[in-house]
């Protein structure tokens, strides 16, 4: 893990692997960290140079500045582009889950020339409702993430993953509780504003994979079907017994998708 400064903030990121391999940039879900990709890294580094990073106020990245009242999807897309440029890559593969998939949609809509491919999992052109995200933001600011984690984290994982590892939910509750609440709240408000339903019309896009999990209560398969339709790409891959975070629940399966991009 290393650090860089971007627009006055410190970003925690990892740049791993050989520089002569294609670059893969990975974006984690809201409330988690770049650690979700750890089980995949040994296999991915056989084919890619890899960048992972922590979103604002998550992991070891600094909180969103107090003098800035909003976070926009373009702000996060610029973080991805900045990190790719640090690796010397003008074009790269991108993959993101949940809010990471929203970053991918922003890149596809505004910076598609920089992308070799995009893999978007457990996300949607619209996620939830603006009202629900505003309420989550207000609740987080009032109650704090330690209290909110009790209700949020169990929604991330399917029953099979929890049975396989009973420590999964308690562990991620601890991590979510350490996240900066204001940054998290601003990202909630951003999600409430995002709508990519018409963002891709008339655009030439790189290859795009869309992936859903049958046990995902936050972004169910219908959300990914809507995204596939908005993008004009094939129907989503729908994985049985997988919840909201396939990088944690079925890393080997996700690795195979990524490796197919390098061929």
C-alpha positions in Angstrom: 0.0 0.0 0.0 1.2 3.5 -0.8 -0.2 7.0 -0.9 -0.6 9.9 -3.3 -2.1 13.4 -3.1 -5.0 14.2 -5.4 -6.7 17.6 -5.2 -5.4 18.1 -1.6 -6.5 14.7 -0.4 -4.4 11.6 0.4 -5.4 8.5 -1.5 -4.4 5.1 -0.3 -3.7 2.7 -3.2 -1.8 -0.3 -4.4 0.0 -0.7 -7.7 1.0 -4.3 -8.1 2.5 -6.5 -10.8 4.6 -6.1 -13.9 4.4 -2.9 -15.9 4.4 -4.7 -19.2 1.1 -6.3 -18.5 -2.3 -4.6 -19.2 -3.6 -2.5 -16.3 -6.7 -3.5 -14.3 -8.2 -0.9 -12.0 -10.5 -2.2 -9.3 -13.1 -0.2 -7.3 -14.7 -1.4 -4.1 -18.2 -1.1 -2.7 -19.5 1.6 -0.4 -18.4 1.0 3.2 -15.7 -1.5 2.3 -12.1 -1.2 1.3 -9.6 -2.2 -1.3 -9.1 -5.3 0.8 -12.0 -7.0 -0.9 -9.8 -7.9 -3.8 -7.0 -9.6 -1.7 -8.1 -13.2 -2.4 -8.0 -12.5 -6.2 -4.7 -10.7 -6.4 -2.3 -13.7 -6.8 -4.3 -15.1 -9.8 -4.9 -11.6 -11.3 -1.2 -10.7 -11.3 -0.5 -13.6 -13.6 -2.3 -11.6 -16.4 -2.5 -7.9 -15.2 -0.8 -5.1 -13.5 -3.4 -4.2 -10.9 -4.5 -1.0 -9.1 -6.8 -1.0 -6.1 -7.6 2.0 -4.0 -9.7 3.2 -1.0 -12.6 5.6 -1.6 -12.8 8.9 0.3 -12.9 8.3 4.1 -12.6 4.5 3.6 -9.6 2.4 4.6 -6.5 4.5 4.7 -7.7 7.3 2.3 -8.4 10.7 3.9 -11.9 12.0 4.4 -13.6 14.3 1.9 -12.6 17.9 2.5 -14.8 19.9 5.0 -15.0 22.8 2.5 -16.5 20.6 -0.2 -20.2 19.9 0.3 -20.7 17.2 -2.4 -19.0 14.2 -4.0 -19.8 13.6 -7.6 -19.3 10.4 -9.7 -16.9 12.4 -11.8 -14.7 13.1 -8.7 -14.3 9.3 -8.2 -13.8 8.7 -11.9 -11.0 11.2 -11.8 -9.4 9.3 -8.9 -9.3 6.2 -11.1 -7.9 8.1 -14.1 -5.2 9.7 -11.9 -4.1 6.4 -10.4 -4.0 4.8 -13.9 -1.8 7.7 -15.1 0.6 7.0 -12.2 1.0 3.5 -13.7 1.7 5.2 -17.1 -1.5 3.8 -18.6 -3.7 5.8 -20.9 -6.0 2.8 -21.4 -7.0 0.2 -18.8 -9.4 -2.5 -17.9 -11.8 -1.4 -15.1 -13.9 -3.4 -12.7 -16.1 -2.2 -9.9 -18.8 -3.4 -7.5 -21.8 -1.4 -6.2 -20.6 2.2 -6.0 -17.5 0.9 -7.8 -19.8 0.0 -10.7 -21.2 3.5 -10.6 -17.6 4.8 -11.1 -17.4 2.4 -14.0 -20.6 3.8 -15.5 -19.2 7.4 -15.2 -16.0 6.3 -16.9 -18.0 4.6 -19.7 -20.2 7.7 -20.2 -17.5 10.3 -20.1 -14.1 8.6 -20.6 -14.8 5.5 -22.7 -11.7 6.1 -24.8 -9.6 5.3 -21.7 -11.2 1.9 -21.2 -10.2 -1.4 -22.7 -13.1 -3.0 -21.0 -15.5 -2.6 -18.0 -16.8 -5.2 -15.7 -19.7 -3.9 -13.5 -21.1 -6.1 -10.7 -23.9 -5.6 -8.3 -24.8 -2.1 -9.3 -27.3 -0.4 -11.6 -28.1 2.7 -13.7 -30.1 3.8 -10.6 -29.6 2.3 -7.2 -32.5 2.6 -4.7 -34.2 6.0 -4.5 -33.0 9.5 -3.8 -35.2 9.6 -0.7 -33.8 6.4 0.8 -30.2 7.6 0.2 -30.9 11.0 1.8 -32.4 9.2 4.8 -29.4 6.9 5.1 -27.1 10.0 4.9 -29.0 11.7 7.7 -29.1 8.6 9.8 -25.4 8.1 9.5 -24.6 11.6 10.5 -26.9 11.3 13.5 -26.2 7.8 14.7 -22.7 7.1 13.4 -21.5 4.1 11.4 -20.7 1.9 14.3 -24.4 1.8 15.2 -25.6 1.7 11.5 -23.2 -1.2 10.7 -25.5 -3.6 12.6 -28.2 -3.2 9.9 -26.1 -2.5 6.8 -23.4 -5.2 6.7 -25.7 -8.3 6.8 -27.2 -7.1 3.5 -23.9 -7.4 1.8 -23.5 -11.2 1.8 -25.6 -14.2 0.8 -26.5 -17.0 3.3 -24.0 -19.4 1.7 -21.0 -17.0 2.3 -22.1 -16.4 5.9 -22.4 -20.1 6.6 -19.0 -20.7 5.2 -17.4 -17.9 7.3 -19.4 -16.9 10.4 -16.8 -14.2 11.1 -17.5 -12.4 7.8 -20.3 -10.1 8.9 -18.8 -9.2 12.3 -15.4 -8.5 10.7 -16.9 -6.1 8.1 -19.0 -4.4 10.8 -15.8 -3.4 12.5 -14.4 -2.1 9.2 -17.5 -0.1 8.3 -17.5 1.4 11.8 -14.1 2.8 11.1 -15.2 4.6 8.0 -15.5 8.4 8.0 -19.2 9.1 8.5 -19.3 12.4 6.6 -17.6 10.9 3.5 -19.9 7.9 3.6 -22.9 10.2 4.0 -21.9 12.4 1.0 -21.4 9.2 -1.1 -24.9 8.1 -0.2 -26.2 11.5 -1.4 -24.2 11.0 -4.6 -25.8 7.6 -5.2 -29.2 9.2 -4.8 -28.4 11.7 -7.6 -26.9 9.2 -10.1 -29.0 8.1 -13.0 -27.2 6.5 -16.0 -30.4 5.2 -17.7 -29.9 7.5 -20.7 -26.2 8.1 -20.4 -24.9 5.6 -23.0 -27.2 6.4 -26.0 -25.2 6.9 -29.2 -21.9 6.1 -27.5 -19.4 3.6 -28.8 -18.4 1.5 -25.8 -15.6 -1.0 -25.1 -16.5 -4.6 -24.1 -18.7 -4.6 -21.0 -19.5 -7.5 -18.6 -22.4 -7.1 -16.2 -22.7 -9.5 -13.2 -25.5 -10.0 -10.7 -26.0 -12.3 -7.7 -29.3 -14.1 -6.9 -28.9 -13.3 -3.2 -28.1 -9.6 -3.6 -30.9 -7.7 -1.8 -29.2 -4.3 -2.4 -28.9 -4.5 -6.2 -30.9 -7.6 -7.3 -30.6 -9.1 -10.8 -33.4 -6.8 -12.1 -31.0 -3.9 -11.4 -28.3 -5.4 -13.5 -30.8 -6.2 -16.2 -31.7 -2.6 -16.4 -28.0 -1.7 -16.6 -27.5 -4.2 -19.5 -30.4 -2.6 -21.3 -29.1 0.9 -20.7 -25.7 -0.1 -22.0 -27.0 -2.1 -24.9 -25.0 -5.2 -24.0 -25.7 -8.8 -23.4 -27.9 -9.9 -20.4 -26.1 -10.0 -17.1 -24.4 -13.1 -15.8 -26.5 -14.1 -12.8 -24.6 -16.1 -10.2 -26.6 -18.4 -7.9 -26.1 -18.2 -4.1 -24.0 -14.9 -4.4 -24.9 -11.7 -2.7 -23.6 -8.2 -3.1 -19.8 -8.8 -3.1 -18.6 -11.5 -5.5 -15.0 -10.6 -4.9 -15.4 -11.9 -1.3 -18.0 -14.6 -1.9 -16.7 -16.2 -5.1 -13.4 -14.7 -6.0 -12.3 -17.6 -8.2 -15.3 -17.1 -10.5 -14.7 -13.4 -10.8 -11.0 -14.0 -11.6 -12.0 -16.2 -14.6 -14.1 -13.3 -15.9 -11.2 -10.9 -15.6 -8.8 -13.3 -17.1 -11.0 -13.7 -20.2 -10.5 -10.0 -20.8 -6.7 -10.5 -21.2 -7.1 -13.0 -24.0 
